[in-house]
């Protein structure tokens, strides 16, 4: 099996790496996280100019129709740079979901700005009581006055801080079951929508939404429901796995440099056999993670893609956090401070390994898909 990148993929990788090199270091990353939305608005506009926001969108809608390999290539490079801009949540997930399910007139109104980064959407699907993607939607959509009235709460809109609109899932009143679920585009300035922003462990900003008699016109109802969300989530999960792999590589190599130069008892820390064995174990975990990611890439557009992504996520979620714990321990107390990228990588891996589900939920889904 040939895993060499094509010429276009190499160019895409080089473009992403150049963005990281020109805009990111550990100090600037901390500055970007301190901005109101938890990332740099200037960087987001630059990502739009470079075409990286539009890249996952279908070609007929102005994107590049990237396949799984292209998306993994971008996000692994972003992971190595520990980029804080929410490309996975805003572009691969919410933006692409909107582009594939919106009616033509609504899509034409929003799509151009989404591709350039002038406007941004976030998904508001998860609710209190939902675990591992399971559980009923409590938010309701009641038909009224040529549209719908939305009532409910969406406490976990990841990357929702500063978003211009939300894709809200709801259950049409009087109906039950997953088949009855629907999706609506809710602009941020819609009367009755209240938003409270809150930080995740990695410093990114999520939003808690309260919807009280929010009127949405019929034109803002998107086509589909939970099935469409889950389908787009597969590609977003692939992006998250690739980002986690990039972070794993970054903090591993940072730690490798550290143990080679840090003196302990008159010898380099890396000269001790116990340290060498533990580093080798984590190197093996990185290679296993890459192998599982590659398996997902070769199943793209096949019947086993969802299965392969779930399997990769189940392993990488657990392995990434274990690796991060080891790298922090090798650095001692400095490993958890804001002075080093190790601590920042650990926090980001913590979020990636637990959202939108933990490794056990991913493993359960993988087991179901095997049957």
Residue, then its C-alpha position, 0 to 999 in steps of 0.5 A: x500500500x502506497x501512503x505517499x502524498x500526491x503532488x496536490x496533497x504535498x502542496x496542501x501540507x506545505x501551505x498549512x505548515x507555512x501558516x503554522x510557521x509564520x503565525x504560531x509559537x507558544x507565546x502567540x498561541x497563548x495570546x490567541x486563546x485570550x481573545x474573545x472567541x478563544x482564537x485569533x480573528x486575524x488568523x481566521x481571516x487568513x485561513x479563509x484567504x488561504x482557502x483552508x476554511x473552504x477546502x472541506x466543502x464540495x467543489x460545486x459549492x466553492x470548496x476543494x472536495x477534499x477526501x479523507x487524506x487531504x483533511x487528515x494532512x491538514x489537521x495533522x499539520x495543525x496539530x503539530x502547530x497546536x493551532x487554536x482556530x476551530x477548523x474542525x468544529x466550524x468548517x468540517x462539521x458545522x459549515x459542511x453540514x450547513x452546505x449539504x442540508x440548507x435550501x438553495x436560497x438560504x445557502x446562497x445567503x450564507x455560504x460565501x461568507x462561510x467560505x471566506x471566514x467572514x461568518x462562522x457557524x457552530x453545531x448545537x446538538x448535544x444536550x444534558x443527559x446525552x452520553x456518547x451520542x445517545x439520548x433523546x433530544x428534548x428541545x422542541x420545534x412547534x409549528x407556528x406562523x409559517x415557521x417554528x417556535x424552538x424551546x429548549x437548551x443546548x449547553x454544549x455548543x463547542x467553538x460556539x463563542x463568537x459564532x454568527x449562527x447555530x445549527x440547532x437540532x430539535x424534535x417536532x412537537x408531538x413526535x418521538x424517535x430519532x426519525x422525528x428530529x430536525x435541524x434549524x439555522x438560528x442566527x445569533x441575533x434571533x430574539x429569544x436566543x440567549x448565549x453564555x460562553x464558557x471555557x473548556x480545559x484547553x482554553x477554547x470557548x464553548x457556548x451554552x444556548x437557551x432558546x425560549x420561544x425562538x421563532x424560525x421561518x420555514x426557510x431556515x429548516x435544514x434537510x435531515x436530522x440526526x443521521x446527517x449530523x452523524x454522517x458529517x461527524x465521521x469526517x470531523x472525528x477523522x480530523x480530530x484524530x489527525x489533530x491528536x496525532x500531530x499533537x502527540x508527535x509534537x510533544x513527544x519530540x519536545x520531550x525527546x529533546x528535553x531528556x537528551x539534554x536534562x542532566x540528572x545525577x550527572x548523566x542525561x535523563x535519556x540515558x537511563x534505561x527506564x526512561x528509554x523504555x517508556x519513551x519507546x512505548x510511547x513512540x510505538x503508540x504514535x505508530x499504532x495511532x498512525x496505522x489506524x488513521x491510515x486504515x481509515x484513510x484507505x476505507x474512504x467512501x467504502x462500507x467500512x469507513x465509519x467502522x475504521x474511524x470509530x476504531x481509530x478514535x477509540x484507540x487514539x483517545x486513550x493512547x493520546x492522553x496516556x502519552x500526554x501524561x507521560x510527557x508531563x511527568x518527564x518534565x516534572x512540575x514544569x510540564x503542567x505550567x503555561x511556560x511549556x507547550x507540553x502542558x498546552x498539548x496535554x490540555x488539548x488532548x484531554x478535550x479531543x479525547x473526551x469530546x464529542x464522546x470518550x474512548x469507551x463510547x467510540x469503542x462501543x460504536x466500533x463494536x456495533x459496526x462490526x456486527 
